[in-house]
Amino acid sequence: MIEPETGSAVPLAAPFRLPRVDRFEEWLHAPAQLESMHPRFDVRRAVPAEFDSIYDLVNDAFGFKRSRVRYDWIYRRNPYGTARCWVVFDRASGRLVGCTASWPWPMARGAHPVEGAQYGDAVVAPGWQRQGISALRAEVWHSHAWYAKTIALSWPNERSHGAGIKRGRAAYIVGPAPKAVLVLNAKAYLAQHNWPALVSAAGGAVVDTALTAWRKLVLQGQAGLAFEAVRRFESSVDEVTQRCMAWPGFWSPHDAEFLNWRYLGHPTARYLAFALVDSCKLAGYYVLKIDGHASWLMEFVTPVSPRRLASALLLHLIETAQAADCTHITFSAPPRWRHWKLLHAAGFLPVPSEIYLWPGGEEPELRQLPMWQWVPGDMDDL
């Protein structure tokens, strides 16, 4: 049972590790009864030799130029395995006209590992929309033997969310998820949001002084604690992660290898990671994404009790963001995430959220937001 107030962790008899075997070949040869049966379009699974063509199609469809190294990071270098992509070709011309990607992702239900994935890069080539390509691709993909037993994360953008509602799939979309912002530099933040210059300068300075004093009062109690910059996560973080993050429902266990790949090995984004040490023992860690003058709290892992640990960790990450010249910190998680009370006490304010989860899988409980636990590291910047 999930505790509504604290989100108590599910007890683990012993630390478990998710399989680190690339199951791409198994997936490639598993049965999918509707594959390649359409008279006009060929729908099938892609092999890695075709990934470059997929990159070009995604860039073309989304109107951006994501670098090859960033694509390879998620498609080829994922420690949980090679990307599993479904592609659609026009039979007459042989042209690639649609695709969707599935990236293996660490997932569990309670203390039990499950087949997990992250869905994304679902596109149709410009000029080929409204010909049923997305629906056909989904029909074939869903006939794959693994589809029903895979627990997947998918984060629809505004267009995809609207399309899902139009197709009568609103009941399958979860959210919006709570989202909050901590203003670090009110003067700069107000100026960025087009407040009058005099209000931004005068009001912002007063707010900055008051908030700084308040945070230090609320988050005091750091005696005996130390912080160390993380250049590489070691296996010692795994016990802390499982003890502090394990969840009775659906969650994503982030072990050291995942953390190193997801953040420290990211080819384009900037992440700062710090470990909290209490009496020479690892007691927690956080990861902060720095994006210009904005920042996102990606990971925040430490016990709820004693509170001094979480308070010290939060105060340190706030000071880290301020030192990086960030005007604000953004965070999002399900409503029963354990540290929401602390964040609100420190001044994180709820803001309108555009974040929805479209979970993959057939268990009815997947559509219940309180059953989930995730952090921005499970959804951002892939």
N, C-alpha and C positions, 0 to 999 in steps of 0.2 A: 504494500500500500504506500502511496506517495503522501507524505505529510504536507498539508496545504500551506503551512506557515514556513517551515524550514527547508522543505525539500530534502529530507534526510536521505543520506546515501544508502544504497542497498548493501547489506553486508556481503563481503566477498570471503569465501572460505580460504582462498589463496589467490595471489595475483595471476591473472590470465593474460596470455599474449595472443593477439590475432595472427592467423597464418600469414607468413610473408612469402607466399608462393605465387608467382604470376600464373594465373589460370586462363590466360588468353587463348591458348590452343584448345583447352576444354570448351570454353565458350564458343570459339569459332566453329567447332564441329558438333556442338549440341543441336538437337533437332529444333527447327522452326518451320512449322508445317505450311505457312503461307508465303514463304520466301520465293521471290521470282515468279509469281503466278499471274501478275497483271499483264494484259496484252500490250499496253503502251509503255509502262515503266518497269524497269528492273530494280527490285528492292533486295538488297543483300547486305552482308557484313563486309566491312572494309579490312584490309590487311595493312600493316605499317607502311608498306611501300606506297600506299595511296594517301598517307597523311598529308603530304605537301599540297595535294590538290584540295583536300578538305580545308587546310589553312587558308588557301586562296579564296575558296568559296565563302568561308565565314567572314573574312575581311571584306569581301565584296558585298555580302548581304548586310552586314552591320555598318558598313561605311567607315571602317577604321583600318589601321595597319598595325595590328599586333605583331610583334617581332617573332621571327622563327624560333629564337631561343626561348621565348616565353611559351610558345606553343609546345615545343619539345619538352619543356619542364613538366607540363601537366600530362601530355600525351605519351611521352616515352620514358620519362625519368621518375614517374610516380613510384615510390617504394612498394606500393601495393599491387602494381601491375600495369600492363599496357592498356591504353584506352581501347574501349570497345565501341565501335562506331557503326551506325547503320547509314547506308548511302542509297540514293535514288538516282538512277541514270535514265535518260530518255533513250529508248531502244533505237529509234530511228537515227539519231545523230551521235549517240554514244556520249552525250554531254552529261556531266555531273550536275544535277539540278536540285539536290536536297541532301541533308545529312543531319544527324544528331549524334552527340557523343555521350558516353557513359564512362566515368573515371572510377576505378575501384577506390573505395573509401572505407576507413575503419568504422564499423558499426557494431552495436551490441544492444541486446534487450536485457536489462538487468546484468547479471553476471554471465550471460551466454552470448558468445560471439555469433553474429549472423552475417550472411553475404550482404555487403554494403556497396553502395555506389553514389556518385554525385552526377547528376544529369546537367547537360549544358550544350551550348553551341548548336541549338536546333534552328536550322535556317532553311529557307527555300531561295533559290537563285533569283535575282531581280528579273522580272518579266515572266516568271513562271508561277506566280502566286495565283490563288483562286482556281487551281486545277485539281484540287484534292490531294496534292502531294503529301502534305503533313498528315492528313488522316490515313492515307495509304501506308505511309511509313510507320505510323503508330500501330496500325492493325497488324502489320507483319512483325514488327518488333515485339508486340505483346504476345505473339504466338510462340516466341522462343521459350524453351523449356525452363530457363532460369528466371524469367520475368516475374512470375508470381511469388517466388521465394526470395527476391532481392528487396531489401529495405533501402530506399534511395532518397536522397535530398535533391530537391529541385527548387530554384528560386525564380519564379516568373517575373519578368519585367512588366511594366504597365500594359503593354500591348498583349503579351501572352496571358496576363491575368484577365484582361477584358475578353480575349478570344475564348478562354476557358469558360467564362461565365456564359457567353453567347452559345457555346456548345452544350450548355446544361451541366457543366462540370463544377459548378460553384461549391457543391457539397464536398468535393475532393480537395479543395484548397483551404489551407489552415492559416488563420491570421486575421488582421495584422498582428505581428509580434511587437511587444513593447519596445520602445526606443527612447533613449534619453541622451541629453547633451549636458556636459559640464562646461560652463563658460570660464575660461582662464584669463582672458584679456577682454574685459567688457568694452573698453574703449575701441579696440580694433574690431571686435566682433560686431558692435553696433554700427561701426562705419562700413563694414563689409555688407551689412544688411540694409544699407541705404537710410540710416537714421540721419537726421540733421547734424551737421558738423559740431555745433555747440553742445548739443545733447550728448553726442558720442564722446566728446572730450571731457566735459564737466561731469556728467552722470557716470560715465565709464570709469573715471579715475576713483570716484567715491566707492563704486561697487567693487572694484578691484581690491582696494584697501580693506574693505569690510570682509569680503569673502576670504582673503588670504588669512586674516586673523581668525576667522570662524573655523576654517578647515583645520588649522593647527590645533585649535581647542578641541574640536570634535575627534580628530584623529591622533591625539597625543598618546604617549605610552610606548616609546621605542627603546627603552633601556634594555641593553643586552642583545640587541638585534643588529645585524649587519647585512649589507647588500653587495652582491657581486655581479658585474656585467657578465652575461652569458655569451661566449663566443661559439660554444658548441654544447648542446644538451647531452648529458651523460645518462646512462641507464638508471642512475639514482633518482631521476625525476619520475620514473614509472610508478614507484610505490606511492609517492605523493599524489600523482594524478589520479590513480585508482582510488585512493583513500578519500580524496576530496571531491572527486567528480563523478564517481560511480552513481548510477541512477536506476531506479526500478523499471523505468520505461525505456524509451529509445534514446540512445546517446552515442557519441563518437569518442572512443578512447584514443587519446593522443599520446603515443609513446615517444621516446626520445628520437627515434629515427624519423617519425612523422614530423615532429617539431623542427628538426634540423632541415628537412626537405621543405616543409611548408613555409618557413620563415627565413632561416639563415641561409638557405640555398635558393631562395627566390631570385630570379635573374634581373628583375626590374624594380620591385618595390623595396622600400626601406623600412626595416623593422628593428626595434630596440628591445632587447630581452634582459631582464634582471632576475636574479635568484635571491630569495630571502633566507638568511641563515640565522638560526636561533641556537646559541650554545654549540656552535660548530656543526649543527645538523640542518640539512635542507628542510625548510618549513613552508616553502611556496615559491611561486614565480609568476611573472607577468610578461606579456608581449604587447608592445605598443607599435602601431603602424604610424609612421610620419609621412604625411602627404601634403607638402607645402606648409601652410599655416594650420592645416587641419590634422587631427589625429583620431585613430580608432583604437579602442581597447580590444585586442584580439583574444587574449587569454588572461584569466585571473584565477590562479589556483592556489588556494590555501584553506585551512580549516575555518569554519564559521566561529568556532570557539577553541581557544580563547580569542576574544575579539581583537586584542592588541596586535595579533599577527596580521589579520586582514586590514586593520586600520593603518598599520605601518606600511604595508604593501601598497595600499591605495594612496597614501600621502606621498610615497616615493615616486609612484608613476605619475602623479600630478606634477611633482617638481621636475620630473624628467621631461614631460611634455612642455612645461613652461620654459625649461632650459633650451628646448628645441624650437622656441619661438612660435609655439602653437597657440591659436586663439581659443580652441575648444577641443574637447574629447567627446567622441560619440560612442555609444555602446548599444547593443541590442541582444536580447535573449528572451526565452519563454518566461511567462509570468512567475514560475516557481523556481527560477534560478536563485541559488542560495544567497547571493550577496546583494540582491536588489535593495534591501533595507539600508545596508551600509552606504551604497552609492547614493541613495536618496538623501540620507543624513548628511552626506558630504556636499550636497548641492546639485547632484545630477537631476535635471528637470525633464519630465516626460514631454515628448514632442510628437507631432503626427508621424505615423509610420507608414511607409510604403512597402514594408518587408512582409512577404507572404511565402509560406512553404507549400509546395505542391508535392507531397510525399509519394514515392513509388512503392507499391506493394499492395496486398489485398486484405491485410488485417484491418478491421474497422477502427481499432484503437489508434491507428496511424493518423486519423482525422481529428484527434483530440489534442489540442495544443498543450494541456497540462501533462500529457504523457511524454512530452519531448524535453530534451535538454540539449542545447547547442550553444556555441559562441560564434562571434563574427569570423573566427578562423575557419569555420565550416561553410562559409558562404561568400566571403569577399575575395575579389581580385584573383579569380582563377583564369 
